[in-house]
Amino acid sequence: MLCTAGDNDFLKAHGEKLIESCVDPFVIRHPKGHTVPRLGNLLCLRLNKFLLVSLIQRSAPFTKPVFSPLLTESSISNVVA
């Protein structure tokens, strides 16, 4: 599950409980409030990694992925280009 968590979110305590209840959460933390802010390069790379791994897992639902892609800025730009 993809979760975003803002440091200044007025619902932060509830959000943390939700994250703790997830089996395998993928959390993107940011310094803003109860909003989804623009993501910088590092957070975009983390989001892209989550999406690519999710696609790999969905493409072979009965097998474990053989690899977990290690993404770099250059590999992401090659995928996006």
MARSEPA-780465 format. One record per residue (C-alpha): residue number from 1; residue in three letters; x, y, z. Coordinates in Angstrom, 2 decimals. Example, Ala and Ser with C-alpha at 12.3 -4.5 7.8 and 13.67 -1.06 7.14 Angstrom:
! residues 2
{site 1,ALA,{12.30,-4.50,7.80}}
{site 2,SER,{13.67,-1.06,7.14}}
! end
This chain:
! residues 81
{site 1,MET,{0.00,0.00,0.00}}
{site 2,LEU,{1.27,3.46,-0.90}}
{site 3,CYS,{0.96,6.01,1.92}}
{site 4,THR,{1.99,9.64,2.17}}
{site 5,ALA,{2.65,11.19,5.57}}
{site 6,GLY,{3.08,14.91,6.23}}
{site 7,ASP,{5.10,16.09,9.22}}
{site 8,ASN,{2.63,18.95,9.83}}
{site 9,ASP,{-0.57,17.00,9.09}}
{site 10,PHE,{-3.30,17.75,11.63}}
{site 11,LEU,{-4.37,14.09,11.22}}
{site 12,LYS,{-0.82,12.75,11.61}}
{site 13,ALA,{-1.65,10.48,14.60}}
{site 14,HIS,{-4.48,8.82,12.65}}
{site 15,GLY,{-2.27,8.47,9.58}}
{site 16,GLU,{0.49,6.79,11.59}}
{site 17,LYS,{-2.05,4.29,12.99}}
{site 18,LEU,{-3.19,3.54,9.45}}
{site 19,ILE,{0.40,3.00,8.31}}
{site 20,GLU,{1.04,0.67,11.28}}
{site 21,SER,{-2.02,-1.39,10.33}}
{site 22,CYS,{-0.67,-2.07,6.82}}
{site 23,VAL,{1.16,-5.33,6.15}}
{site 24,ASP,{3.84,-3.89,3.86}}
{site 25,PRO,{3.37,-0.11,3.58}}
{site 26,PHE,{5.41,1.99,1.19}}
{site 27,VAL,{5.59,5.38,2.90}}
{site 28,ILE,{6.58,8.69,1.33}}
{site 29,ARG,{7.15,11.23,4.09}}
{site 30,HIS,{7.14,14.95,3.40}}
{site 31,PRO,{7.44,18.16,5.48}}
{site 32,LYS,{4.01,19.56,4.53}}
{site 33,GLY,{0.57,19.13,6.09}}
{site 34,HIS,{-2.57,17.25,5.05}}
{site 35,THR,{-1.79,17.48,1.37}}
{site 36,VAL,{0.15,15.68,-1.32}}
{site 37,PRO,{2.96,18.11,-2.14}}
{site 38,ARG,{5.03,18.30,-5.26}}
{site 39,LEU,{7.64,15.60,-5.05}}
{site 40,GLY,{11.33,16.40,-5.44}}
{site 41,ASN,{13.73,14.16,-7.36}}
{site 42,LEU,{14.42,11.77,-4.47}}
{site 43,LEU,{10.75,11.21,-3.62}}
{site 44,CYS,{9.91,10.80,-7.30}}
{site 45,LEU,{12.55,8.08,-7.55}}
{site 46,ARG,{11.04,6.31,-4.51}}
{site 47,LEU,{7.54,6.54,-6.03}}
{site 48,ASN,{8.77,5.23,-9.38}}
{site 49,LYS,{10.47,2.31,-7.64}}
{site 50,PHE,{7.22,1.46,-5.83}}
{site 51,LEU,{5.24,1.59,-9.08}}
{site 52,LEU,{7.75,-0.50,-11.05}}
{site 53,VAL,{7.99,-3.17,-8.33}}
{site 54,SER,{4.18,-3.25,-8.11}}
{site 55,LEU,{3.91,-3.75,-11.87}}
{site 56,ILE,{6.47,-6.56,-11.79}}
{site 57,GLN,{4.60,-8.30,-8.97}}
{site 58,ARG,{1.24,-7.94,-10.74}}
{site 59,SER,{2.64,-9.33,-13.97}}
{site 60,ALA,{3.57,-12.58,-12.21}}
{site 61,PRO,{1.08,-12.90,-9.31}}
{site 62,PHE,{1.96,-16.50,-8.45}}
{site 63,THR,{5.72,-16.12,-8.43}}
{site 64,LYS,{8.07,-13.89,-6.51}}
{site 65,PRO,{10.05,-11.40,-8.57}}
{site 66,VAL,{13.55,-12.60,-9.35}}
{site 67,PHE,{15.01,-9.15,-8.81}}
{site 68,SER,{14.15,-5.85,-7.21}}
{site 69,PRO,{15.19,-3.03,-9.52}}
{site 70,LEU,{17.64,-0.58,-8.04}}
{site 71,LEU,{16.70,2.72,-9.55}}
{site 72,THR,{18.99,5.60,-10.21}}
{site 73,GLU,{18.16,8.97,-11.66}}
{site 74,SER,{19.63,7.91,-15.01}}
{site 75,SER,{17.66,4.66,-15.16}}
{site 76,ILE,{14.43,6.54,-14.39}}
{site 77,SER,{15.13,9.10,-17.10}}
{site 78,ASN,{15.65,6.23,-19.57}}
{site 79,VAL,{12.26,4.72,-18.59}}
{site 80,VAL,{10.45,8.07,-18.72}}
{site 81,ALA,{12.07,9.21,-21.98}}
! end
